[in-house]
Amino acid sequence: MPEDINFENKLLYHWLTNLVGSSNLFSFNLIITISAGIAYSFKIIQSPYILLLFGVISPIIFTLCLYSFVRNSSGSILNEQIPKAFLSRTGNLMMMLFDICLIIAFALLIYLGYLNYFIFRFLQTIFFPIMMLIFLRVLFISRLIEKHGDDENELY
């Protein structure tokens, strides 16, 4: 599937740039996510708003950016072919919706107390959001390398 040239003019690309577009932005978002996740996971702050913001809204935004980025890629990332399911509109949408439903379901189960154990709070508010931020940063840098070559001044 050809690369979507207009992707860089879309809202999700601007969100992606504001999340991981520079090492400072990436570090800031990582620190905020880790701090809020630790506060919620260790029950330092037991506010459902922390769960909502850092366990639902942020991961959903990260998921939207990730799937949109992959779908609009050139078909390979870091010289590895992307499975066709991620590149097709229907396959990408189905997997994205499945991930979003999982995020919401786990957060709801944590909120209702069925899965309100440290490991689930940790996975929901720290591990998965950080993993997605790191994936987004790697994908963003790989796209810059693809577009501009290996010029270090352009990447950071």
matplotlib code that plots the C-alpha trace (Angstrom):
import matplotlib.pyplot as plt

x = [0.0, 1.5, 2.5, -0.2, 1.5, -1.4, -0.9, 1.5, -1.3, -3.8, -4.6, -3.2, 0.2, 0.2, -0.7, 2.1, 4.5, 3.5, 3.9, 7.2, 8.4, 11.5, 13.5, 12.3, 8.6, 9.1, 10.9, 8.3, 5.4, 7.3, 7.9, 4.3, 3.0, 5.3, 4.6, 0.8, 1.0, 3.1, 0.8, -2.2, -0.6, 0.7, -2.5, -0.8, -3.6, -6.7, -8.7, -10.7, -9.8, -6.2, -7.4, -9.6, -6.8, -3.8, -5.4, -8.0, -7.7, -3.9, -3.7, -6.6, -4.8, -1.6, -3.4, -5.1, -1.7, 0.0, -2.5, -2.8, 0.9, 1.4, -1.5, 0.0, 3.6, 5.3, 4.7, 7.9, 9.3, 13.0, 13.4, 10.8, 7.6, 4.4, 1.7, -1.0, -3.7, -2.2, -2.1, -5.6, -8.3, -10.6, -7.9, -6.3, -9.7, -10.7, -7.5, -7.5, -11.1, -10.2, -7.3, -9.5, -12.2, -9.6, -8.3, -11.8, -12.7, -9.7, -10.1, -13.7, -12.9, -10.2, -12.6, -15.4, -12.9, -12.8, -9.2, -8.1, -4.8, -1.4, -0.4, -3.5, -3.2, 0.5, -0.2, -3.0, -1.4, 2.3, 3.5, 1.2, 1.2, 5.0, 5.3, 3.1, 5.0, 8.3, 6.8, 5.6, 9.0, 10.8, 8.3, 8.6, 12.4, 12.3, 10.0, 12.4, 15.3, 13.3, 12.5, 15.7, 18.4, 20.7, 21.3, 21.5, 20.4, 17.1, 16.2, 16.3]
y = [0.0, 3.4, 5.8, 8.4, 11.8, 13.7, 11.7, 14.4, 17.0, 15.0, 15.4, 12.0, 12.9, 16.2, 14.2, 11.8, 14.7, 16.2, 12.9, 11.7, 14.2, 15.2, 13.5, 16.2, 15.6, 11.9, 12.1, 14.5, 12.2, 9.2, 10.8, 12.0, 8.5, 6.7, 9.2, 8.9, 5.1, 4.6, 6.8, 4.8, 1.3, 1.6, 3.2, 6.4, 8.2, 6.1, 8.6, 7.0, 10.1, 8.9, 5.6, 7.3, 9.7, 7.5, 4.0, 4.7, 8.1, 8.1, 4.5, 5.0, 8.1, 6.1, 3.2, 5.5, 7.1, 3.7, 2.1, 5.2, 5.5, 1.8, 1.9, 5.0, 3.6, 2.5, -1.2, -1.8, -0.5, -0.8, -2.9, -5.4, -6.0, -5.2, -7.9, -7.0, -7.0, -3.9, -2.2, -2.9, -0.4, -3.1, -5.2, -2.2, -0.9, -4.3, -4.7, -1.1, -1.5, -4.8, -3.1, -0.2, -2.5, -4.4, -1.1, -0.1, -3.5, -3.9, -0.3, -1.0, -4.3, -2.5, 0.3, -2.1, -4.0, -7.3, -6.9, -4.2, -5.9, -4.4, -6.3, -5.2, -1.6, -1.7, -3.2, -0.7, 2.5, 1.9, -1.0, -0.8, 3.0, 3.1, 0.3, 2.2, 5.4, 3.6, 2.0, 5.3, 6.9, 4.1, 4.3, 8.1, 7.9, 5.2, 7.4, 10.3, 8.1, 6.8, 10.4, 12.2, 9.6, 9.2, 12.9, 13.2, 16.8, 16.0, 13.1, 15.0]
z = [0.0, -0.9, 1.7, 2.5, 1.8, 3.5, 6.8, 8.0, 7.7, 9.9, 13.5, 14.6, 13.1, 15.1, 18.3, 17.5, 17.0, 20.3, 22.1, 20.7, 18.1, 20.0, 22.8, 25.2, 24.5, 24.6, 28.0, 29.4, 28.3, 29.6, 33.0, 33.4, 32.5, 34.9, 37.7, 37.4, 36.8, 39.9, 42.0, 40.8, 40.8, 44.3, 45.5, 46.5, 44.7, 44.2, 42.1, 39.3, 37.3, 37.2, 35.9, 33.3, 32.1, 32.3, 32.0, 29.3, 27.5, 27.0, 25.9, 23.5, 22.0, 21.8, 20.1, 17.6, 16.7, 16.5, 14.2, 12.1, 11.8, 10.8, 8.3, 6.6, 6.5, 3.4, 4.1, 6.0, 9.3, 10.0, 6.8, 8.1, 6.2, 8.0, 7.9, 5.4, 8.0, 9.5, 6.1, 5.0, 6.2, 7.5, 9.2, 10.8, 12.0, 13.5, 15.4, 16.6, 17.9, 19.5, 21.4, 22.4, 23.7, 25.7, 27.2, 28.2, 29.5, 31.7, 33.1, 33.8, 35.6, 37.6, 38.5, 39.5, 41.7, 39.9, 38.7, 41.2, 42.0, 41.7, 38.6, 36.6, 37.7, 36.8, 33.4, 32.6, 33.8, 33.4, 31.3, 28.3, 27.9, 28.2, 25.7, 23.3, 23.8, 23.1, 20.0, 18.8, 19.3, 17.4, 14.5, 14.4, 14.3, 11.7, 9.5, 9.9, 8.9, 5.9, 4.8, 5.5, 5.7, 8.7, 9.4, 13.2, 13.3, 11.7, 14.1, 17.4]

ax = plt.figure().add_subplot(projection="3d")
ax.plot(x, y, z, "-o")
ax.set_aspect("equal")
plt.show()
